[in-house]
Amino acid sequence: MILQQLITGVSIGSVYALLAVGYALVFSVFNFSNFGFGPVMMLGAFGALFAIERTHMALFPGILVALAVAAVISLLMEVTIYRPMRQKKALKVYLMIAALGINTCVPNFCIQLWGGAVRPFPSDWAKAVIRIGNIAIPRADILAAVLSVIMLILLWCFLYKTKTGLGIRASAFDSNTAGLMGINVNRVAAVVFLLSGATAGLAGCFYGMKYSVYPNMGVVATKGFVSATVGGLGSLPGAVISGLLLGFLETIISAYVSTTYRDLVAYGLLVIVLIFKPNGLLGKSAHDKL
């Protein structure tokens, strides 16, 4: 029974980890939390759903569509909303307020456009279950774990093995100084929002496979923010570890106590960690991120 819950916890934890990494990427460079992340996740999931449902596309190409849609939407948010505000030297809190507006506006617009109905993810392959003795493992859970690991490894290689990644890490240390040293901060911003959008799109696909797709599904991105904060805002390893930890804790509480205590544990963990470690489990000073 515990092994079954562990597998489920890794699956939902992978979704939280991907979302937390997206939050950590944006915060590490711009020092604000992109609360408009939920709609990006939701639109990525709808992109995959429509691609598979209406064009009979296979699952894996559909996942690539989700990544592309979410990445483009995230980039558009940066170019049309956040960048003009940054150029006008807006306070970080106003960027977060704008993000909260996006988080409310976009799902309600989608409800008017597509309706608020809950839609099952159109993939019979993902719904299939593999049985090993008394343990039932949905293919969607295996896929979530494997692709999440692959994407996180590719992201790490990009940040630490490429020239663009070096520019992002330099901007994370001090974006103003990085700009003076010849790094194009707007280009860095575009890459960061593309990457964070792609992680959100992948998370949206996995969440849709496990549960369903609906306009307000982006509310789960709040758990990604909790994971990013618990792990230490700006810390990618912390985001991954805390995302998996939160997924496992929620699964155990739901299975052995009650589902009504699931959110209590998540936000209670956030408060307790911040009381004793205000920078998060792996968080460091503001100038030592990524």
N, C-alpha and C positions, 0 to 999 in steps of 0.2 A: 504493500500500500504506500509506504513512504517513497519507494523507488518510482511508483507511478506519479506521485505528487511532485517529485523532483523533476521528472521529465516535463510535466506541465508547467512547473515553475520556470524552467529554462526557456520554454517556448515564449511565455508572456514576458519573462525577463529580457529576452532578446529584443522584443518590441520596445520596452522601456529603455534598454541600453542604446538602441539606435536613436531614439528621441533625445535621450540625455546627451549623446555625443553631438547632435545638432545644436542643442542649447549651448553646450560647452564651446563649440567652435565659434559661434557668434559672440558669446560673452568674452572669450579670450582675446578677441581683436578689438571689439567696440565697447566692451564694458556695459552692455545692457542685455537684458533677457528678451528674446524675440517671442513674445506671447502670441504672435500671429502664426505660430508653428502648427497649431491644431488644424486650421483650415488647409494648410499646405498638405498635411498628412491625409486629410479627408479627400481633397481634390485628386491626389495621387491614386488613392484607392478607387475613386470613381472613374479615373482614367483607365485603369486596368479593367474594371468591371465593364465599361462600355466597349472597350476594345475586344474583350473576349466574348461578350454577349452579342454584340451587333455585327462584328466582322468575323466571328468564329475563330478568332486568333487563339493560338495555343497558350498555355499558362506562362511559360518562360518569356516569350515575346511580350505578353501582357504585363509581366512584371517590369520589363524594360520600359514599356510605355508609362507605367506608374512613376518610375524613376525620372523619366524625361519630363513628364507633365509637372511633377512636384518641383523639380529643379528649376524649370522655366518660371513657374508661378513664384517661387522663392526669389529668383533673380528680379522679376518684375516688381516685387514688393520693395526690394532694395533700391532699384533704379528710380521708381516713381514716387516712393514715400520716404524711405529712410535716408537716401543720399541727399535729396534737397534739404531735408531737415538738418543733416550733418553739415552741409555746406553753409547753412545759416547759423551754425554754432548753437543749435538747440540743445537744451539740457537733456541728459540721458533719460531722465524720468519722462520727458515728453515723447521720446521715441517709444518708450514702453506703453504710454497712454495711447499712442497711435496704434501700436500692435494690439492692444486690448480692443480698440475699435474694430480692427480687422477681424479679430477673433469673434466678435458679435455680428458684424455686418455680413461677412461671407457665408456662414452657415445659414443665416436667415434668407439671404438671396437665393441660395441653392434650394432651400425648402420651397420658395415660390416658383423656382424654375423646374425642379424635378419632383417636388412633393416630399413629404417627410417620412415616407414608408421605409421600412427596414428591408433591405434586399440581400438575399443570400449571395455569397461570392460564387460566380458561375464556373466552378471547376470540380468535376467529379474526381479527378486525380488527387486533388488536395484533400478531399473529404474522405478518401479511403483510409482504412485503419490497418496497421501492421500489428499482428499479435505475436508476442514472445512469451509463451507460458500464460500466466495470468495478467500480463502487462499488455495494455492496448496503447499503441503509439500512433496517433494520427500522422499521416504523411506531411500535413501542413506544419506540425510541430518540428519534425525532422528538417524540413526545408527552411523553416525560420531560423533554427539554430545554425545550420550549415551556411546559408547565405549571409547571415549576420556576421559570422566569424570571417567569412571571405571578404565581405565589404569592409569590416573594421581593419583587417590586415592590409588591404589595398589602400585604405585611408592612411594608415600609419606609414606605409611605404611612400605614399605621395608626400606626406608632410615632412618626412625625415630623409628622403632620398632624391628629392627633386629640387631644382632651383626655385620653382614657384612655391614649393612647400617651405623652403628656407625664408622666402619673402613673407609668408604668412606667419611663421614663427617670430621673425623679426618685428612684424607689426604687432604681434601679440605682446611682445616685450614693451614696445613703445611705438605706437603708430605715428606720432608726430615726428620723432627722430628718424623712423624708417622712411617717412616721406622726404625728409631733408637729405637722406642718404641716396635718394634716387629711386626708391621703391614706389611704384604707382599704387597708392592706397586704394583708389577706386577699382583698380584691377583685382587687387587682393580681396576687396569686398565682394566683387562679382564671383570670384572663385569660392569664397567662403559660403556665400548664400547658395550657390549652385550645389556645393557638397552637402550642406545642411539640408537643403531641399530634397536631395536624392535619398539621404538617410530617412527623412520623414516619409517619402513616398514608399520606400521599402517597408517601413514600419506599418504604414497604412494597409499595404497588401496583406501582410501577415495577420494584422488585427482583423481585417475583413475576412480572411480565410477561416480564422478561428471562431469568429462571432458572426458579424454581418457588416454590411456597408450602409451607412445612413448619414444625413447631413451633419448631425451633431456628434459624430463619432470622434471628432477632434478633441473632445473634452478629455480623452485619455492622455493627451499630450501633457496635461497637468502632472501626471505621474512621471513623465520624462523630466519635467522641471524639478520635481521632488528628488528624483534620482541624481540629476546633475548637481543639485544643491547639497545633497547628502555626501556625494562623492567629492565635492569641492568644485565650485563654478570655475570653469577654465581648465580643469584637469580631465583629459580624455580617459586615462586609465581609471580614475575615480568614477567617471560617468558610467563606464562599462561595468565595473565591479558593483556599484550601488544599484544599477538597473537590474542586474541578475539577482542581487540580494533581495531587492524589493519584490521582484516577481516570485521568488521562492517563498518569502515570508507571507505574501498575500495568498498563495496557493495553500500553504500549510494551515493558515488561519481559517480559510474558507472550508477546508476539508475537515478539520478537527475541532473547530470552535463554531463559527458561524460566518456566513457571507456578510452579515451586517457589521462585523467588526473589521472587515478588510480595509476600508478607507481609514478607519480609526488608527489602525496599526501603521499605515503608510504615513499619515500626517503626524502621528505621534512620534514616529521614528525621526521625522524631519525636525520637530521641535527639540527632542532630546539631544540629537547630534549637534544642533546649533547652540544649545546651551553649553555643552562641554567642549565642542570644537567648532567655533564660529566660522572657520574657513572650510569646514567639511572634513571628511575622513582623510582625504589625500590632498586637500587644498593647501596651498602655500601662500606666500605673500603675493600682492597684486602684480609684482614684476617677475614672477616665476611661474609661467603658465604653459599649457600645452605639453 
